Amino acid sequence: MTRPTILRAALVFPLLLTLTPIAHAFDWVPTDEEIKKYRQSWNPLSHGPVLVQAVDIQPKGQLSIREFLFSQIGEHSYGNRLSTPIDRKDGPVHLYQINPSINAAYGLSNHIELGTALPLNAFWARQNGTTTSDAGLGDISLILKYRPIVQDPDSWQPSFTHFTQIVLPSSRWAGTEKPPGGFSPLGRLPNTRFGELGITQGFMARKNLEPFRISSAIFYTYAVPGSENGVTTYSPDIVNTRLIIEHILNDKKGFGYNIEINTLHGLTWRADGHALNRGQRSGFTIVGIEPAIQWRFGEAWVAAAGVQFTVAGQNAIDAIYPNLSLYWYWNQSGKVIMR
């Protein structure tokens, strides 16, 4: 199988999985009976995927607080054709980043979840012999998730969720310097350029098949035109895909492992039709895979840790991404319910 064929498969399979429910008639929200049936099915309390927002939403009145530590170590880069790490070169940019964030999500109803992400960004980089570093506020996100279809335990019907994210240029407001390349690391949302207003729309799907949970998603990020030295700037739009397989080994301890596949594609066009004058105008592609473990260590505490590796790229940095995630849940009823 050729590399372009592999790339197309990585793009198309998550899209097919997420869009499958569209072919079926559905009400605007699942019925109470459908929600009850789903919540009585196999779905042990555990962390879930590390590198994607949970597909199924919080129950009404339930809150989660997530402490997420994401890092990036990159000393090599890929050329202008899609290639594997075998063909990588010692890049002109050596980049080391730490991106801690606090994320919150609240179930406004059994069908709508509101969320926010408050990140920090610190980096040290050497580019063409010049060293730069900075630390400060990252770009704050506001998130809305709407689930019109909940998965049916007795059929192949998955949960289906629409995802909307608005990224505020708070790093620019705070004067935080952009790292070389300017983009968020592979695997994090948002994947916009630092310091730019962005709007992300996505479709997500998940199916529980004891002892596995399978999730997928596709996101499109539109970079709102900006301004630099009196000139209107137009950066590339971005397509991001995710495919995650969780294998739960111990239901009571919420212990298991994940395999998470991510792709990030910088396009050579914009949805508004404007010509690009900033960013990677010739486009870029990154493909990564992360093995991770997840476990539960309390009635309301779950955690996960993993390391993502770049397995292919084009016009992009080659890096590894160690990360650690910790969730705390609160439910007004006193009993935490797994999403």
C-alpha positions in Angstrom: 0.0 0.0 0.0 1.5 3.4 -1.0 1.9 6.2 1.5 -0.7 8.4 -0.2 -3.2 5.4 0.0 -2.4 5.0 3.7 -2.9 8.7 4.3 -6.3 8.6 2.5 -7.3 5.7 4.6 -6.4 7.5 7.8 -8.6 10.4 6.6 -11.5 8.5 5.2 -12.1 5.8 7.9 -12.7 8.3 10.8 -15.0 10.3 8.5 -17.1 7.3 7.6 -17.4 6.2 11.2 -18.4 9.7 12.3 -20.9 10.3 9.5 -22.6 6.8 9.6 -25.5 8.0 11.8 -26.4 10.7 9.4 -27.9 8.1 7.1 -30.5 7.2 9.8 -33.5 9.2 10.8 -33.3 10.7 14.3 -35.0 13.1 16.6 -33.1 16.3 17.6 -32.3 14.6 21.0 -32.2 11.0 22.3 -35.3 10.0 24.2 -35.1 9.4 28.0 -35.5 5.7 27.3 -32.5 5.7 25.0 -30.4 7.6 27.5 -31.4 5.2 30.3 -30.6 2.1 28.1 -27.2 3.5 27.3 -26.3 4.3 30.9 -27.3 0.8 32.0 -24.9 -0.7 29.4 -21.2 -1.6 29.8 -19.2 1.6 30.3 -16.9 1.5 33.3 -15.7 4.7 34.9 -12.2 5.4 33.5 -10.3 8.2 31.9 -11.1 7.5 28.2 -9.1 8.9 25.3 -6.2 11.3 26.1 -6.0 13.3 22.9 -9.6 13.9 22.1 -12.6 15.4 24.0 -14.9 12.6 25.2 -17.6 11.9 22.5 -20.4 11.1 24.9 -21.3 14.2 27.0 -21.6 14.8 30.7 -25.0 13.9 32.3 -27.1 16.9 33.3 -25.6 18.5 36.4 -22.2 16.7 36.2 -18.9 18.6 36.2 -15.4 17.5 35.4 -12.1 19.4 36.0 -9.2 18.2 33.9 -5.5 19.0 34.6 -3.6 18.2 31.4 0.1 18.4 31.0 1.2 18.2 27.3 4.8 18.5 26.1 6.7 18.4 22.8 10.3 17.5 22.0 11.3 18.1 18.4 14.8 18.2 16.9 14.2 16.9 13.4 11.9 17.8 10.4 10.4 16.4 7.3 10.9 17.7 3.7 8.3 18.6 1.1 7.2 15.0 0.5 5.3 12.7 2.9 7.9 10.5 4.5 8.7 8.4 7.6 11.2 9.1 10.4 13.7 7.1 8.3 13.9 10.0 5.9 13.8 12.8 8.5 16.6 15.4 8.7 18.2 17.4 11.5 15.8 20.3 11.3 16.5 24.0 11.3 14.3 24.2 14.4 14.9 22.5 17.7 11.7 23.0 19.8 10.9 22.0 23.4 7.4 23.0 24.8 5.3 22.4 27.9 1.6 23.2 27.6 -0.3 22.7 30.9 -4.0 23.5 30.9 -7.0 23.3 33.1 -10.2 22.1 31.3 -13.7 22.2 32.6 -16.9 20.6 31.2 -20.4 20.7 32.5 -23.5 18.9 31.5 -26.1 21.6 30.8 -28.6 18.9 29.8 -28.3 15.3 28.8 -27.7 16.5 25.3 -25.5 19.6 25.6 -22.2 20.1 27.3 -20.4 23.4 27.9 -16.6 23.5 28.3 -13.6 25.7 28.5 -9.8 25.3 28.4 -7.4 27.6 30.2 -3.8 26.9 28.9 -0.3 28.1 29.6 2.5 27.8 27.1 6.3 27.6 27.7 8.9 26.9 25.1 12.6 26.9 24.4 13.8 26.8 20.8 16.9 27.1 18.6 16.2 28.2 15.0 19.1 28.7 12.6 21.5 29.4 15.4 19.2 31.8 17.3 17.8 30.8 20.7 14.4 32.0 21.9 12.2 31.2 24.9 9.1 32.4 26.6 6.4 31.4 29.0 2.9 32.8 29.5 -0.8 32.5 28.8 -1.9 30.3 25.9 -5.1 30.6 23.8 -8.3 30.2 25.8 -11.0 28.0 24.3 -14.8 27.9 24.7 -16.4 24.6 23.7 -20.0 23.5 23.0 -20.9 19.8 22.4 -24.3 18.6 21.2 -25.2 14.9 21.0 -28.2 14.2 18.8 -27.7 10.4 18.8 -26.7 8.2 21.7 -25.3 4.8 21.1 -27.6 1.7 21.2 -26.1 -1.2 23.2 -28.2 -3.7 21.2 -27.1 -2.5 17.7 -24.2 -1.0 15.8 -25.5 2.5 16.3 -22.7 4.7 17.8 -23.0 7.9 19.7 -22.8 11.0 17.4 -21.7 14.4 18.7 -21.3 17.8 17.0 -18.3 19.8 18.4 -17.8 23.6 18.3 -14.8 25.4 19.6 -13.9 29.1 19.6 -10.3 29.8 20.2 -9.5 33.3 21.6 -6.2 35.0 20.8 -5.5 35.4 24.5 -1.7 34.6 24.1 -1.4 37.7 21.9 -3.4 39.8 24.3 -1.0 38.7 27.1 2.1 39.2 25.0 3.1 35.6 25.0 5.6 35.0 22.2 4.8 32.5 19.5 7.1 29.4 19.2 8.8 28.7 15.9 6.2 27.4 13.4 3.4 28.9 15.4 1.1 25.9 15.5 -0.2 24.0 18.5 1.4 20.6 18.9 0.0 17.5 17.1 -2.7 15.9 19.2 -4.0 19.0 21.0 -7.1 21.0 20.3 -7.1 23.7 19.1 -4.5 23.2 16.4 -4.7 26.8 15.2 -1.7 29.1 15.0 -0.9 30.6 18.4 -2.4 34.1 19.0 -5.1 33.8 16.3 -8.9 33.7 16.6 -10.1 30.4 15.3 -13.3 28.5 14.9 -13.4 24.7 14.9 -16.3 22.5 13.8 -16.2 18.8 14.3 -18.1 15.5 14.2 -17.4 12.8 16.7 -18.5 9.2 17.1 -18.1 6.4 19.7 -19.1 2.8 20.1 -18.7 0.6 23.2 -18.0 -3.1 22.4 -17.0 -4.7 25.7 -14.1 -4.8 26.5 -13.3 -2.1 23.9 -14.4 1.5 23.2 -13.8 2.9 19.8 -13.9 6.7 19.1 -13.2 8.8 16.0 -13.5 12.4 15.1 -12.8 14.9 12.3 -12.3 18.6 12.9 -12.1 21.6 10.5 -10.5 24.8 11.9 -11.0 28.1 10.2 -8.5 30.8 11.1 -10.3 34.2 11.2 -8.3 36.9 9.3 -5.9 38.8 11.5 -3.8 41.9 11.3 0.0 42.4 11.4 1.7 45.8 10.9 -1.5 47.1 9.3 -1.7 44.2 6.9 -4.6 41.7 7.0 -3.2 38.2 7.5 -4.7 35.0 6.1 -3.4 31.7 7.5 -4.2 28.1 6.3 -7.3 26.3 7.5 -6.6 23.0 9.2 -8.1 19.5 9.1 -7.5 17.2 12.1 -8.6 13.5 12.4 -8.6 11.1 15.4 -9.1 7.4 15.8 -8.9 5.8 19.3 -9.2 2.2 20.5 -9.4 1.6 24.3 -9.1 -1.9 25.8 -10.4 -2.0 29.4 -8.6 -4.7 31.2 -10.2 -4.2 34.7 -13.6 -2.6 35.0 -13.5 -1.9 38.7 -10.1 -0.2 38.6 -10.8 1.5 35.2 -7.5 0.1 34.1 -6.7 -0.3 30.4 -4.6 0.9 27.5 -5.3 3.1 24.5 -4.0 3.3 20.9 -4.6 6.8 19.6 -3.9 7.8 16.0 -3.9 11.5 15.0 -3.4 13.3 11.7 -3.0 17.1 11.2 -3.2 18.7 7.8 -2.4 22.3 6.9 -4.4 23.1 3.8 -3.3 25.3 0.9 -6.6 27.2 0.9 -9.1 28.9 3.2 -12.9 28.4 3.4 -13.3 32.1 2.7 -11.4 31.9 -0.6 -8.6 34.4 0.4 -5.1 33.7 -0.7 -2.7 32.7 2.0 0.0 35.2 3.1 1.0 33.7 6.5 1.9 30.3 7.8 2.8 27.2 5.9 1.4 28.2 2.5 2.6 25.0 0.8 0.6 22.9 3.2 1.8 20.3 5.7 0.9 16.9 7.1 1.7 15.1 10.4 0.7 11.6 11.4 1.2 10.5 15.0 0.4 7.4 17.1 0.2 7.3 20.9 0.1 4.3 23.2 -1.3 5.3 26.6 -2.6 3.7 29.8 -5.5 4.8 31.9 -6.6 4.0 35.5 -9.0 4.9 38.2 -7.8 5.6 41.8 -10.9 6.9 43.6 -14.7 7.4 43.4 -14.2 10.6 41.3 -10.6 10.5 40.1 -9.2 9.0 36.9 -5.9 9.5 35.1 -4.0 8.6 32.0 -0.5 8.9 30.6 1.0 8.4 27.2 3.7 9.3 24.7 2.8 10.3 21.1 5.3 9.6 18.3 5.4 11.1 14.9 5.3 8.3 12.3 5.1 10.4 9.1 5.2 14.0 8.0 5.6 16.5 5.3 6.8 20.1 5.7 6.6 19.6 9.5 8.6 19.0 12.6 9.3 15.4 13.8 8.7 15.2 17.5 7.6 13.1 20.5 4.8 14.3 22.8 4.8 13.0 26.4 1.5 13.9 28.2 -0.3 13.3 31.5 -4.0 13.8 32.2 -6.0 13.9 35.5 -9.8 14.1 35.8 -11.9 15.0 38.8 -15.7 14.5 38.5 -18.5 16.0 40.6 -22.2 15.1 40.2 -25.0 16.9 42.0 -26.6 13.5 42.8 -23.5 12.4 44.6 -22.7 9.5 42.2 -20.4 10.1 39.3 -21.7 8.7 36.0 -19.3 7.7 33.2 -19.9 9.7 30.0 
